[in-house]
Amino acid sequence: SQESPIRNHTFVYFPYCNGDVFAGDHAASYLPLIRTYHQGARNLHLAIAHLEQTKKIKLAKQKQFVLTGSSAGGIGSL
């Protein structure tokens, strides 16, 4: 919408969440013999590094940064 204060911003969408809200970096055992690796923080850092290396974004030059989410991602945006 023309009234949106972020209408001219660049948007980056990360369609991923395994319940660690991009903050996890550990292994967990939920059932015997089943190990799950929560590496949301690592994945987010690697994705941002890739976007900077490929010159899609330049975080150091940003004046504003808006973080938002839905479902469990809304927790991380708080």
C-alpha positions as CSV (number, residue, x, y, z in Angstrom):
1,S,0.0,0.0,0.0
2,Q,1.1,3.6,-0.6
3,E,0.6,4.4,3.0
4,S,3.0,1.7,4.3
5,P,6.1,3.2,6.0
6,I,8.2,0.3,4.6
7,R,6.9,0.3,1.1
8,N,10.3,1.2,-0.3
9,H,12.3,-1.3,1.8
10,T,13.9,-4.4,0.5
11,F,12.3,-7.5,1.8
12,V,14.1,-10.8,2.5
13,Y,11.9,-13.8,3.2
14,F,13.3,-16.9,5.0
15,P,10.7,-19.6,4.6
16,Y,12.2,-21.7,7.5
17,C,11.5,-22.4,11.1
18,N,12.2,-25.6,13.0
19,G,11.0,-24.3,16.3
20,D,14.3,-22.6,17.3
21,V,13.2,-19.3,15.9
22,F,16.6,-18.7,14.2
23,A,18.3,-18.8,17.6
24,G,19.1,-22.4,18.1
25,D,22.5,-24.0,17.9
26,H,22.3,-27.4,19.7
27,A,21.4,-31.0,19.3
28,A,18.3,-32.5,21.1
29,S,17.0,-36.0,21.6
30,Y,13.3,-36.1,21.6
31,L,12.9,-39.9,21.4
32,P,15.4,-42.7,22.0
33,L,17.7,-43.0,19.0
34,I,16.3,-39.9,17.3
35,R,18.6,-36.8,17.4
36,T,17.5,-33.4,16.0
37,Y,19.9,-30.6,15.2
38,H,18.6,-27.1,15.8
39,Q,20.9,-24.8,13.8
40,G,18.6,-21.8,13.1
41,A,21.2,-19.3,14.2
42,R,23.9,-20.8,12.0
43,N,21.5,-21.0,9.0
44,L,20.5,-17.3,9.5
45,H,24.1,-16.1,9.7
46,L,25.0,-18.1,6.6
47,A,22.0,-16.8,4.7
48,I,22.8,-13.2,5.5
49,A,26.5,-13.7,4.7
50,H,25.5,-15.2,1.3
51,L,23.2,-12.2,0.6
52,E,26.0,-9.8,1.4
53,Q,28.6,-11.7,-0.6
54,T,26.3,-11.7,-3.6
55,K,25.6,-8.0,-3.1
56,K,21.9,-8.5,-2.6
57,I,22.0,-6.6,0.6
58,K,24.5,-4.3,2.4
59,L,23.7,-4.4,6.1
60,A,26.5,-2.1,7.1
61,K,24.9,0.7,5.1
62,Q,21.4,0.3,6.3
63,K,19.7,3.1,8.3
64,Q,16.7,1.0,9.2
65,F,16.0,-2.7,9.7
66,V,12.6,-4.2,10.3
67,L,12.3,-7.8,11.6
68,T,8.9,-9.5,11.5
69,G,7.5,-12.9,11.7
70,S,4.4,-15.0,12.1
71,S,3.6,-18.2,14.0
72,A,6.7,-19.1,16.0
73,G,8.7,-16.6,14.0
74,G,6.7,-13.8,15.7
75,I,8.4,-14.8,18.9
76,G,11.8,-14.0,17.4
77,S,10.6,-10.7,16.1
78,L,9.8,-9.5,19.6
